[in-house]
Amino acid sequence: MSYARKDDRHNDELVDEIADGFKRTLEEKREDGKPAGPAFAITGDARNAPKPRRRDR
């Protein structure tokens, strides 16, 4: 199995975990009866960072 396939499977599991967290958070109610906001923020995937540029000569 290639690294890409292992990575894709990992991404699917991560997406499911994040989606479950959002669903659970949105279904919970705060004490004042309003829906609770997300308890975490998604900031991006560091694996997709652009490659560093070469120095100008």
PDBQT receptor file of N, H, CA, C and O in Angstrom, charges set to zero:
ATOM      1  N   MET A   1       0.854  -1.177   0.000  1.00  0.00    +0.000 N 
ATOM      2  CA  MET A   1       0.000   0.000   0.000  1.00  0.00    +0.000 C 
ATOM      3  C   MET A   1       0.900   1.240   0.000  1.00  0.00    +0.000 C 
ATOM      4  O   MET A   1       1.891   1.298   0.728  1.00  0.00    +0.000 OA
ATOM      5  N   SER A   2       0.558   2.188  -0.790  1.00  0.00    +0.000 N 
ATOM      6  H   SER A   2      -0.247   2.141  -1.382  1.00  0.00    +0.000 HD
ATOM      7  CA  SER A   2       1.376   3.395  -0.899  1.00  0.00    +0.000 C 
ATOM      8  C   SER A   2       1.100   4.341   0.272  1.00  0.00    +0.000 C 
ATOM      9  O   SER A   2       0.109   4.196   0.988  1.00  0.00    +0.000 OA
ATOM     10  N   TYR A   3       1.984   5.294   0.444  1.00  0.00    +0.000 N 
ATOM     11  H   TYR A   3       2.788   5.411  -0.138  1.00  0.00    +0.000 HD
ATOM     12  CA  TYR A   3       1.797   6.290   1.498  1.00  0.00    +0.000 C 
ATOM     13  C   TYR A   3       0.549   7.122   1.247  1.00  0.00    +0.000 C 
ATOM     14  O   TYR A   3      -0.137   7.516   2.191  1.00  0.00    +0.000 OA
ATOM     15  N   ALA A   4       0.253   7.391  -0.010  1.00  0.00    +0.000 N 
ATOM     16  H   ALA A   4       0.810   7.071  -0.776  1.00  0.00    +0.000 HD
ATOM     17  CA  ALA A   4      -0.915   8.215  -0.333  1.00  0.00    +0.000 C 
ATOM     18  C   ALA A   4      -2.196   7.553   0.155  1.00  0.00    +0.000 C 
ATOM     19  O   ALA A   4      -3.079   8.227   0.685  1.00  0.00    +0.000 OA
ATOM     20  N   ARG A   5      -2.303   6.264  -0.016  1.00  0.00    +0.000 N 
ATOM     21  H   ARG A   5      -1.585   5.716  -0.447  1.00  0.00    +0.000 HD
ATOM     22  CA  ARG A   5      -3.518   5.577   0.426  1.00  0.00    +0.000 C 
ATOM     23  C   ARG A   5      -3.627   5.577   1.944  1.00  0.00    +0.000 C 
ATOM     24  O   ARG A   5      -4.714   5.771   2.488  1.00  0.00    +0.000 OA
ATOM     25  N   LYS A   6      -2.513   5.361   2.629  1.00  0.00    +0.000 N 
ATOM     26  H   LYS A   6      -1.630   5.203   2.188  1.00  0.00    +0.000 HD
ATOM     27  CA  LYS A   6      -2.547   5.411   4.090  1.00  0.00    +0.000 C 
ATOM     28  C   LYS A   6      -2.933   6.813   4.548  1.00  0.00    +0.000 C 
ATOM     29  O   LYS A   6      -3.710   6.975   5.489  1.00  0.00    +0.000 OA
ATOM     30  N   ASP A   7      -2.390   7.813   3.884  1.00  0.00    +0.000 N 
ATOM     31  H   ASP A   7      -1.758   7.681   3.120  1.00  0.00    +0.000 HD
ATOM     32  CA  ASP A   7      -2.678   9.193   4.242  1.00  0.00    +0.000 C 
ATOM     33  C   ASP A   7      -4.145   9.520   3.982  1.00  0.00    +0.000 C 
ATOM     34  O   ASP A   7      -4.774  10.199   4.794  1.00  0.00    +0.000 OA
ATOM     35  N   ASP A   8      -4.699   9.052   2.872  1.00  0.00    +0.000 N 
ATOM     36  H   ASP A   8      -4.189   8.500   2.212  1.00  0.00    +0.000 HD
ATOM     37  CA  ASP A   8      -6.108   9.305   2.573  1.00  0.00    +0.000 C 
ATOM     38  C   ASP A   8      -7.007   8.661   3.615  1.00  0.00    +0.000 C 
ATOM     39  O   ASP A   8      -8.000   9.256   4.035  1.00  0.00    +0.000 OA
ATOM     40  N   ARG A   9      -6.667   7.456   4.032  1.00  0.00    +0.000 N 
ATOM     41  H   ARG A   9      -5.860   6.973   3.691  1.00  0.00    +0.000 HD
ATOM     42  CA  ARG A   9      -7.481   6.786   5.039  1.00  0.00    +0.000 C 
ATOM     43  C   ARG A   9      -7.420   7.572   6.349  1.00  0.00    +0.000 C 
ATOM     44  O   ARG A   9      -8.433   7.742   7.028  1.00  0.00    +0.000 OA
ATOM     45  N   HIS A  10      -6.240   8.042   6.693  1.00  0.00    +0.000 N 
ATOM     46  H   HIS A  10      -5.417   7.904   6.141  1.00  0.00    +0.000 HD
ATOM     47  CA  HIS A  10      -6.087   8.841   7.909  1.00  0.00    +0.000 C 
ATOM     48  C   HIS A  10      -6.921  10.118   7.807  1.00  0.00    +0.000 C 
ATOM     49  O   HIS A  10      -7.568  10.512   8.777  1.00  0.00    +0.000 OA
ATOM     50  N   ASN A  11      -6.910  10.760   6.654  1.00  0.00    +0.000 N 
ATOM     51  H   ASN A  11      -6.384  10.440   5.866  1.00  0.00    +0.000 HD
ATOM     52  CA  ASN A  11      -7.696  11.983   6.465  1.00  0.00    +0.000 C 
ATOM     53  C   ASN A  11      -9.180  11.705   6.633  1.00  0.00    +0.000 C 
ATOM     54  O   ASN A  11      -9.888  12.511   7.237  1.00  0.00    +0.000 OA
ATOM     55  N   ASP A  12      -9.671  10.579   6.112  1.00  0.00    +0.000 N 
ATOM     56  H   ASP A  12      -9.096   9.925   5.621  1.00  0.00    +0.000 HD
ATOM     57  CA  ASP A  12     -11.083  10.234   6.261  1.00  0.00    +0.000 C 
ATOM     58  C   ASP A  12     -11.450  10.072   7.731  1.00  0.00    +0.000 C 
ATOM     59  O   ASP A  12     -12.499  10.544   8.171  1.00  0.00    +0.000 OA
ATOM     60  N   GLU A  13     -10.585   9.404   8.488  1.00  0.00    +0.000 N 
ATOM     61  H   GLU A  13      -9.733   9.020   8.131  1.00  0.00    +0.000 HD
ATOM     62  CA  GLU A  13     -10.859   9.222   9.911  1.00  0.00    +0.000 C 
ATOM     63  C   GLU A  13     -10.834  10.561  10.642  1.00  0.00    +0.000 C 
ATOM     64  O   GLU A  13     -11.653  10.799  11.529  1.00  0.00    +0.000 OA
ATOM     65  N   LEU A  14      -9.913  11.420  10.280  1.00  0.00    +0.000 N 
ATOM     66  H   LEU A  14      -9.247  11.226   9.560  1.00  0.00    +0.000 HD
ATOM     67  CA  LEU A  14      -9.811  12.732  10.914  1.00  0.00    +0.000 C 
ATOM     68  C   LEU A  14     -11.035  13.587  10.594  1.00  0.00    +0.000 C 
ATOM     69  O   LEU A  14     -11.554  14.282  11.467  1.00  0.00    +0.000 OA
ATOM     70  N   VAL A  15     -11.488  13.538   9.362  1.00  0.00    +0.000 N 
ATOM     71  H   VAL A  15     -11.066  12.973   8.653  1.00  0.00    +0.000 HD
ATOM     72  CA  VAL A  15     -12.680  14.297   8.965  1.00  0.00    +0.000 C 
ATOM     73  C   VAL A  15     -13.893  13.805   9.741  1.00  0.00    +0.000 C 
ATOM     74  O   VAL A  15     -14.698  14.611  10.206  1.00  0.00    +0.000 OA
ATOM     75  N   ASP A  16     -14.033  12.484   9.885  1.00  0.00    +0.000 N 
ATOM     76  H   ASP A  16     -13.379  11.829   9.507  1.00  0.00    +0.000 HD
ATOM     77  CA  ASP A  16     -15.156  11.940  10.650  1.00  0.00    +0.000 C 
ATOM     78  C   ASP A  16     -15.093  12.380  12.109  1.00  0.00    +0.000 C 
ATOM     79  O   ASP A  16     -16.117  12.717  12.702  1.00  0.00    +0.000 OA
ATOM     80  N   GLU A  17     -13.897  12.379  12.684  1.00  0.00    +0.000 N 
ATOM     81  H   GLU A  17     -13.065  12.105  12.202  1.00  0.00    +0.000 HD
ATOM     82  CA  GLU A  17     -13.740  12.791  14.076  1.00  0.00    +0.000 C 
ATOM     83  C   GLU A  17     -14.104  14.264  14.261  1.00  0.00    +0.000 C 
ATOM     84  O   GLU A  17     -14.783  14.618  15.225  1.00  0.00    +0.000 OA
ATOM     85  N   ILE A  18     -13.663  15.110  13.355  1.00  0.00    +0.000 N 
ATOM     86  H   ILE A  18     -13.111  14.822  12.572  1.00  0.00    +0.000 HD
ATOM     87  CA  ILE A  18     -13.974  16.539  13.436  1.00  0.00    +0.000 C 
ATOM     88  C   ILE A  18     -15.472  16.766  13.255  1.00  0.00    +0.000 C 
ATOM     89  O   ILE A  18     -16.071  17.564  13.974  1.00  0.00    +0.000 OA
ATOM     90  N   ALA A  19     -16.077  16.067  12.297  1.00  0.00    +0.000 N 
ATOM     91  H   ALA A  19     -15.590  15.418  11.712  1.00  0.00    +0.000 HD
ATOM     92  CA  ALA A  19     -17.515  16.218  12.058  1.00  0.00    +0.000 C 
ATOM     93  C   ALA A  19     -18.314  15.784  13.279  1.00  0.00    +0.000 C 
ATOM     94  O   ALA A  19     -19.282  16.447  13.652  1.00  0.00    +0.000 OA
ATOM     95  N   ASP A  20     -17.919  14.674  13.909  1.00  0.00    +0.000 N 
ATOM     96  H   ASP A  20     -17.133  14.135  13.606  1.00  0.00    +0.000 HD
ATOM     97  CA  ASP A  20     -18.618  14.221  15.110  1.00  0.00    +0.000 C 
ATOM     98  C   ASP A  20     -18.493  15.244  16.233  1.00  0.00    +0.000 C 
ATOM     99  O   ASP A  20     -19.447  15.480  16.974  1.00  0.00    +0.000 OA
ATOM    100  N   GLY A  21     -17.315  15.850  16.357  1.00  0.00    +0.000 N 
ATOM    101  H   GLY A  21     -16.540  15.658  15.755  1.00  0.00    +0.000 HD
ATOM    102  CA  GLY A  21     -17.115  16.872  17.387  1.00  0.00    +0.000 C 
ATOM    103  C   GLY A  21     -18.010  18.077  17.162  1.00  0.00    +0.000 C 
ATOM    104  O   GLY A  21     -18.593  18.604  18.110  1.00  0.00    +0.000 OA
ATOM    105  N   PHE A  22     -18.124  18.518  15.912  1.00  0.00    +0.000 N 
ATOM    106  H   PHE A  22     -17.650  18.090  15.143  1.00  0.00    +0.000 HD
ATOM    107  CA  PHE A  22     -19.002  19.653  15.608  1.00  0.00    +0.000 C 
ATOM    108  C   PHE A  22     -20.459  19.302  15.870  1.00  0.00    +0.000 C 
ATOM    109  O   PHE A  22     -21.192  20.099  16.456  1.00  0.00    +0.000 OA
ATOM    110  N   LYS A  23     -20.887  18.121  15.444  1.00  0.00    +0.000 N 
ATOM    111  H   LYS A  23     -20.291  17.474  14.968  1.00  0.00    +0.000 HD
ATOM    112  CA  LYS A  23     -22.279  17.722  15.671  1.00  0.00    +0.000 C 
ATOM    113  C   LYS A  23     -22.594  17.679  17.160  1.00  0.00    +0.000 C 
ATOM    114  O   LYS A  23     -23.623  18.189  17.604  1.00  0.00    +0.000 OA
ATOM    115  N   ARG A  24     -21.695  17.064  17.925  1.00  0.00    +0.000 N 
ATOM    116  H   ARG A  24     -20.859  16.650  17.564  1.00  0.00    +0.000 HD
ATOM    117  CA  ARG A  24     -21.902  16.951  19.363  1.00  0.00    +0.000 C 
ATOM    118  C   ARG A  24     -21.947  18.332  20.015  1.00  0.00    +0.000 C 
ATOM    119  O   ARG A  24     -22.783  18.584  20.883  1.00  0.00    +0.000 OA
ATOM    120  N   THR A  25     -21.057  19.216  19.602  1.00  0.00    +0.000 N 
ATOM    121  H   THR A  25     -20.378  19.011  18.897  1.00  0.00    +0.000 HD
ATOM    122  CA  THR A  25     -21.007  20.561  20.177  1.00  0.00    +0.000 C 
ATOM    123  C   THR A  25     -22.255  21.356  19.828  1.00  0.00    +0.000 C 
ATOM    124  O   THR A  25     -22.805  22.051  20.683  1.00  0.00    +0.000 OA
ATOM    125  N   LEU A  26     -22.706  21.264  18.593  1.00  0.00    +0.000 N 
ATOM    126  H   LEU A  26     -22.260  20.700  17.898  1.00  0.00    +0.000 HD
ATOM    127  CA  LEU A  26     -23.872  22.036  18.169  1.00  0.00    +0.000 C 
ATOM    128  C   LEU A  26     -25.162  21.518  18.785  1.00  0.00    +0.000 C 
ATOM    129  O   LEU A  26     -26.111  22.283  18.957  1.00  0.00    +0.000 OA
ATOM    130  N   GLU A  27     -25.215  20.225  19.121  1.00  0.00    +0.000 N 
ATOM    131  H   GLU A  27     -24.444  19.604  18.981  1.00  0.00    +0.000 HD
ATOM    132  CA  GLU A  27     -26.417  19.668  19.729  1.00  0.00    +0.000 C 
ATOM    133  C   GLU A  27     -26.521  20.009  21.212  1.00  0.00    +0.000 C 
ATOM    134  O   GLU A  27     -27.620  20.036  21.767  1.00  0.00    +0.000 OA
ATOM    135  N   GLU A  28     -25.380  20.271  21.859  1.00  0.00    +0.000 N 
ATOM    136  H   GLU A  28     -24.488  20.249  21.408  1.00  0.00    +0.000 HD
ATOM    137  CA  GLU A  28     -25.399  20.622  23.274  1.00  0.00    +0.000 C 
ATOM    138  C   GLU A  28     -25.976  22.029  23.447  1.00  0.00    +0.000 C 
ATOM    139  O   GLU A  28     -25.785  22.900  22.598  1.00  0.00    +0.000 OA
ATOM    140  N   LYS A  29     -26.661  22.226  24.525  1.00  0.00    +0.000 N 
ATOM    141  H   LYS A  29     -26.816  21.518  25.214  1.00  0.00    +0.000 HD
ATOM    142  CA  LYS A  29     -27.248  23.537  24.826  1.00  0.00    +0.000 C 
ATOM    143  C   LYS A  29     -26.475  24.171  25.981  1.00  0.00    +0.000 C 
ATOM    144  O   LYS A  29     -26.038  23.485  26.904  1.00  0.00    +0.000 OA
ATOM    145  N   ARG A  30     -26.318  25.481  25.913  1.00  0.00    +0.000 N 
ATOM    146  H   ARG A  30     -26.674  26.039  25.162  1.00  0.00    +0.000 HD
ATOM    147  CA  ARG A  30     -25.719  26.199  27.034  1.00  0.00    +0.000 C 
ATOM    148  C   ARG A  30     -26.774  26.364  28.118  1.00  0.00    +0.000 C 
ATOM    149  O   ARG A  30     -27.939  26.014  27.929  1.00  0.00    +0.000 OA
ATOM    150  N   GLU A  31     -26.349  26.899  29.248  1.00  0.00    +0.000 N 
ATOM    151  H   GLU A  31     -25.403  27.183  29.402  1.00  0.00    +0.000 HD
ATOM    152  CA  GLU A  31     -27.276  27.073  30.368  1.00  0.00    +0.000 C 
ATOM    153  C   GLU A  31     -28.409  28.037  30.041  1.00  0.00    +0.000 C 
ATOM    154  O   GLU A  31     -29.508  27.898  30.578  1.00  0.00    +0.000 OA
ATOM    155  N   ASP A  32     -28.159  29.020  29.164  1.00  0.00    +0.000 N 
ATOM    156  H   ASP A  32     -27.266  29.134  28.728  1.00  0.00    +0.000 HD
ATOM    157  CA  ASP A  32     -29.209  29.982  28.832  1.00  0.00    +0.000 C 
ATOM    158  C   ASP A  32     -30.119  29.487  27.704  1.00  0.00    +0.000 C 
ATOM    159  O   ASP A  32     -30.980  30.236  27.242  1.00  0.00    +0.000 OA
ATOM    160  N   GLY A  33     -29.944  28.245  27.254  1.00  0.00    +0.000 N 
ATOM    161  H   GLY A  33     -29.245  27.637  27.629  1.00  0.00    +0.000 HD
ATOM    162  CA  GLY A  33     -30.827  27.662  26.253  1.00  0.00    +0.000 C 
ATOM    163  C   GLY A  33     -30.383  27.838  24.819  1.00  0.00    +0.000 C 
ATOM    164  O   GLY A  33     -30.964  27.235  23.916  1.00  0.00    +0.000 OA
ATOM    165  N   LYS A  34     -29.363  28.654  24.587  1.00  0.00    +0.000 N 
ATOM    166  H   LYS A  34     -28.891  29.144  25.321  1.00  0.00    +0.000 HD
ATOM    167  CA  LYS A  34     -28.869  28.854  23.223  1.00  0.00    +0.000 C 
ATOM    168  C   LYS A  34     -27.892  27.738  22.859  1.00  0.00    +0.000 C 
ATOM    169  O   LYS A  34     -27.247  27.170  23.740  1.00  0.00    +0.000 OA
ATOM    170  N   PRO A  35     -27.779  27.422  21.584  1.00  0.00    +0.000 N 
ATOM    171  CA  PRO A  35     -26.821  26.381  21.201  1.00  0.00    +0.000 C 
ATOM    172  C   PRO A  35     -25.389  26.822  21.504  1.00  0.00    +0.000 C 
ATOM    173  O   PRO A  35     -25.039  27.993  21.358  1.00  0.00    +0.000 OA
ATOM    174  N   ALA A  36     -24.584  25.873  21.922  1.00  0.00    +0.000 N 
ATOM    175  H   ALA A  36     -24.868  24.921  22.040  1.00  0.00    +0.000 HD
ATOM    176  CA  ALA A  36     -23.177  26.161  22.212  1.00  0.00    +0.000 C 
ATOM    177  C   ALA A  36     -22.397  26.281  20.911  1.00  0.00    +0.000 C 
ATOM    178  O   ALA A  36     -22.707  25.593  19.938  1.00  0.00    +0.000 OA
ATOM    179  N   GLY A  37     -21.401  27.136  20.885  1.00  0.00    +0.000 N 
ATOM    180  H   GLY A  37     -21.150  27.694  21.676  1.00  0.00    +0.000 HD
ATOM    181  CA  GLY A  37     -20.542  27.280  19.713  1.00  0.00    +0.000 C 
ATOM    182  C   GLY A  37     -19.464  26.209  19.701  1.00  0.00    +0.000 C 
ATOM    183  O   GLY A  37     -19.279  25.505  20.694  1.00  0.00    +0.000 OA
ATOM    184  N   PRO A  38     -18.764  26.081  18.607  1.00  0.00    +0.000 N 
ATOM    185  CA  PRO A  38     -17.689  25.087  18.542  1.00  0.00    +0.000 C 
ATOM    186  C   PRO A  38     -16.625  25.374  19.602  1.00  0.00    +0.000 C 
ATOM    187  O   PRO A  38     -16.276  26.527  19.852  1.00  0.00    +0.000 OA
ATOM    188  N   ALA A  39     -16.120  24.313  20.216  1.00  0.00    +0.000 N 
ATOM    189  H   ALA A  39     -16.403  23.375  20.014  1.00  0.00    +0.000 HD
ATOM    190  CA  ALA A  39     -15.125  24.454  21.273  1.00  0.00    +0.000 C 
ATOM    191  C   ALA A  39     -13.704  24.446  20.730  1.00  0.00    +0.000 C 
ATOM    192  O   ALA A  39     -12.749  24.562  21.497  1.00  0.00    +0.000 OA
ATOM    193  N   PHE A  40     -13.555  24.311  19.434  1.00  0.00    +0.000 N 
ATOM    194  H   PHE A  40     -14.331  24.216  18.811  1.00  0.00    +0.000 HD
ATOM    195  CA  PHE A  40     -12.221  24.288  18.840  1.00  0.00    +0.000 C 
ATOM    196  C   PHE A  40     -12.273  24.934  17.476  1.00  0.00    +0.000 C 
ATOM    197  O   PHE A  40     -13.342  25.079  16.884  1.00  0.00    +0.000 OA
ATOM    198  N   ALA A  41     -11.108  25.325  16.977  1.00  0.00    +0.000 N 
ATOM    199  H   ALA A  41     -10.239  25.207  17.458  1.00  0.00    +0.000 HD
ATOM    200  CA  ALA A  41     -11.023  25.978  15.673  1.00  0.00    +0.000 C 
ATOM    201  C   ALA A  41     -10.089  25.181  14.775  1.00  0.00    +0.000 C 
ATOM    202  O   ALA A  41      -9.044  24.705  15.217  1.00  0.00    +0.000 OA
ATOM    203  N   ILE A  42     -10.466  25.042  13.529  1.00  0.00    +0.000 N 
ATOM    204  H   ILE A  42     -11.315  25.429  13.169  1.00  0.00    +0.000 HD
ATOM    205  CA  ILE A  42      -9.622  24.367  12.553  1.00  0.00    +0.000 C 
ATOM    206  C   ILE A  42      -8.752  25.437  11.905  1.00  0.00    +0.000 C 
ATOM    207  O   ILE A  42      -9.265  26.391  11.320  1.00  0.00    +0.000 OA
ATOM    208  N   THR A  43      -7.453  25.279  12.009  1.00  0.00    +0.000 N 
ATOM    209  H   THR A  43      -7.036  24.504  12.484  1.00  0.00    +0.000 HD
ATOM    210  CA  THR A  43      -6.544  26.305  11.514  1.00  0.00    +0.000 C 
ATOM    211  C   THR A  43      -5.889  25.935  10.198  1.00  0.00    +0.000 C 
ATOM    212  O   THR A  43      -5.235  26.780   9.587  1.00  0.00    +0.000 OA
ATOM    213  N   GLY A  44      -6.040  24.717   9.745  1.00  0.00    +0.000 N 
ATOM    214  H   GLY A  44      -6.572  24.031  10.241  1.00  0.00    +0.000 HD
ATOM    215  CA  GLY A  44      -5.448  24.308   8.474  1.00  0.00    +0.000 C 
ATOM    216  C   GLY A  44      -4.633  23.045   8.630  1.00  0.00    +0.000 C 
ATOM    217  O   GLY A  44      -4.426  22.548   9.737  1.00  0.00    +0.000 OA
ATOM    218  N   ASP A  45      -4.189  22.552   7.540  1.00  0.00    +0.000 N 
ATOM    219  H   ASP A  45      -4.357  22.955   6.640  1.00  0.00    +0.000 HD
ATOM    220  CA  ASP A  45      -3.425  21.314   7.503  1.00  0.00    +0.000 C 
ATOM    221  C   ASP A  45      -1.981  21.661   7.174  1.00  0.00    +0.000 C 
ATOM    222  O   ASP A  45      -1.693  22.114   6.066  1.00  0.00    +0.000 OA
ATOM    223  N   ALA A  46      -1.085  21.458   8.103  1.00  0.00    +0.000 N 
ATOM    224  H   ALA A  46      -1.319  21.090   9.003  1.00  0.00    +0.000 HD
ATOM    225  CA  ALA A  46       0.318  21.829   7.917  1.00  0.00    +0.000 C 
ATOM    226  C   ALA A  46       0.980  21.013   6.814  1.00  0.00    +0.000 C 
ATOM    227  O   ALA A  46       1.997  21.436   6.264  1.00  0.00    +0.000 OA
ATOM    228  N   ARG A  47       0.422  19.851   6.481  1.00  0.00    +0.000 N 
ATOM    229  H   ARG A  47      -0.404  19.508   6.928  1.00  0.00    +0.000 HD
ATOM    230  CA  ARG A  47       1.027  19.027   5.442  1.00  0.00    +0.000 C 
ATOM    231  C   ARG A  47       0.885  19.669   4.071  1.00  0.00    +0.000 C 
ATOM    232  O   ARG A  47       1.629  19.319   3.155  1.00  0.00    +0.000 OA
ATOM    233  N   ASN A  48      -0.042  20.592   3.907  1.00  0.00    +0.000 N 
ATOM    234  H   ASN A  48      -0.646  20.876   4.652  1.00  0.00    +0.000 HD
ATOM    235  CA  ASN A  48      -0.253  21.234   2.613  1.00  0.00    +0.000 C 
ATOM    236  C   ASN A  48       0.424  22.597   2.537  1.00  0.00    +0.000 C 
ATOM    237  O   ASN A  48       0.065  23.422   1.696  1.00  0.00    +0.000 OA
ATOM    238  N   ALA A  49       1.384  22.835   3.395  1.00  0.00    +0.000 N 
ATOM    239  H   ALA A  49       1.676  22.165   4.078  1.00  0.00    +0.000 HD
ATOM    240  CA  ALA A  49       2.090  24.117   3.383  1.00  0.00    +0.000 C 
ATOM    241  C   ALA A  49       2.909  24.239   2.101  1.00  0.00    +0.000 C 
ATOM    242  O   ALA A  49       3.447  23.244   1.615  1.00  0.00    +0.000 OA
ATOM    243  N   PRO A  50       3.006  25.436   1.555  1.00  0.00    +0.000 N 
ATOM    244  CA  PRO A  50       3.793  25.602   0.322  1.00  0.00    +0.000 C 
ATOM    245  C   PRO A  50       5.269  25.325   0.583  1.00  0.00    +0.000 C 
ATOM    246  O   PRO A  50       5.771  25.529   1.689  1.00  0.00    +0.000 OA
ATOM    247  N   LYS A  51       5.946  24.859  -0.447  1.00  0.00    +0.000 N 
ATOM    248  H   LYS A  51       5.539  24.693  -1.345  1.00  0.00    +0.000 HD
ATOM    249  CA  LYS A  51       7.372  24.578  -0.326  1.00  0.00    +0.000 C 
ATOM    250  C   LYS A  51       8.129  25.894  -0.192  1.00  0.00    +0.000 C 
ATOM    251  O   LYS A  51       7.732  26.897  -0.784  1.00  0.00    +0.000 OA
ATOM    252  N   PRO A  52       9.215  25.901   0.581  1.00  0.00    +0.000 N 
ATOM    253  CA  PRO A  52       9.981  27.145   0.711  1.00  0.00    +0.000 C 
ATOM    254  C   PRO A  52      10.594  27.547  -0.624  1.00  0.00    +0.000 C 
ATOM    255  O   PRO A  52      11.028  26.702  -1.407  1.00  0.00    +0.000 OA
ATOM    256  N   ARG A  53      10.621  28.844  -0.866  1.00  0.00    +0.000 N 
ATOM    257  H   ARG A  53      10.269  29.530  -0.230  1.00  0.00    +0.000 HD
ATOM    258  CA  ARG A  53      11.184  29.340  -2.122  1.00  0.00    +0.000 C 
ATOM    259  C   ARG A  53      12.699  29.351  -2.055  1.00  0.00    +0.000 C 
ATOM    260  O   ARG A  53      13.296  29.433  -0.982  1.00  0.00    +0.000 OA
ATOM    261  N   ARG A  54      13.295  29.268  -3.217  1.00  0.00    +0.000 N 
ATOM    262  H   ARG A  54      12.809  29.201  -4.088  1.00  0.00    +0.000 HD
ATOM    263  CA  ARG A  54      14.749  29.369  -3.284  1.00  0.00    +0.000 C 
ATOM    264  C   ARG A  54      15.161  30.810  -3.036  1.00  0.00    +0.000 C 
ATOM    265  O   ARG A  54      14.411  31.745  -3.316  1.00  0.00    +0.000 OA
ATOM    266  N   ARG A  55      16.348  30.969  -2.515  1.00  0.00    +0.000 N 
ATOM    267  H   ARG A  55      16.957  30.209  -2.288  1.00  0.00    +0.000 HD
ATOM    268  CA  ARG A  55      16.867  32.318  -2.306  1.00  0.00    +0.000 C 
ATOM    269  C   ARG A  55      17.120  32.981  -3.652  1.00  0.00    +0.000 C 
ATOM    270  O   ARG A  55      17.511  32.325  -4.616  1.00  0.00    +0.000 OA
ATOM    271  N   ASP A  56      16.895  34.274  -3.705  1.00  0.00    +0.000 N 
ATOM    272  H   ASP A  56      16.576  34.808  -2.921  1.00  0.00    +0.000 HD
ATOM    273  CA  ASP A  56      17.232  35.029  -4.915  1.00  0.00    +0.000 C 
ATOM    274  C   ASP A  56      18.746  35.152  -5.008  1.00  0.00    +0.000 C 
ATOM    275  O   ASP A  56      19.424  35.368  -4.003  1.00  0.00    +0.000 OA
ATOM    276  N   ARG A  57      19.260  35.014  -6.195  1.00  0.00    +0.000 N 
ATOM    277  H   ARG A  57      18.709  34.838  -7.012  1.00  0.00    +0.000 HD
ATOM    278  CA  ARG A  57      20.718  35.102  -6.378  1.00  0.00    +0.000 C 
ATOM    279  C   ARG A  57      21.110  36.424  -6.929  1.00  0.00    +0.000 C 
ATOM    280  O   ARG A  57      22.295  36.675  -7.148  1.00  0.00    +0.000 OA
TER     281      ARG A  57
